Amino acid sequence: MRYLALFILGLLLGAGLTNLLMARQQEQLHLARSELEQRLVAANEELAQLKENLDRESRLAIVAIEPVIIFSGDRPPSVEGRALTQALSQEVQDILAPLKGQDVRHLNPALVPAMIDGRTVKVNGRQFKLKVTLLLISDKVIVHVQAQGLPASVSSSTVSLMAGWPANVAI
């Protein structure tokens, strides 16, 4: 019985000392966390002010081109449709690549559809005539393009030219 009492007393003393040590560590961690939260709030405020100043002084440049491809007429099967959508998206991005880095305020929005409208492109062995249905310009150019499949008899000379427009338009 005496040994059991000493064991329980030792267990209680050990638990109490461990609790004291852990409480001190917990307080230090809590203080460090509070300090880091304060520094984070200050850094976020500074970042917001810097962004505001930068937005006021900087130009709004085009950084991305996001084509949205819509098929008209006969729709290709799902797997082929996804492949064609990806290939046509890449073609539209290649056509509009000169726009990247341009200042939005100095961009003539009438030229963007003119770069794509009426153009015939060949992807994955099929030819498509492209038509812009919607154009949104900000730091991203979002262009909705309607792709109409052409019969295989269309000559390859129309692949590089738009109807009435030169293939390369510089902005």
Secondary structure, DSSP 8 states (H G I E B T S, - for coil): -HHHHHHHHHHHHHHHHHHHHHHHHHHHHHHHHHHHHHHHHHHHHHHHHHHHHHHHHS--B--EEEEEEEEESS---HHHHHHHHHHHHHHHHHHTGGGTT-BGGG--TTHHHHHHTT-EEEETTEEEEEEEEEEEESSEEEEEEEEEEE-TTS-GGGSS-BTTB-S----
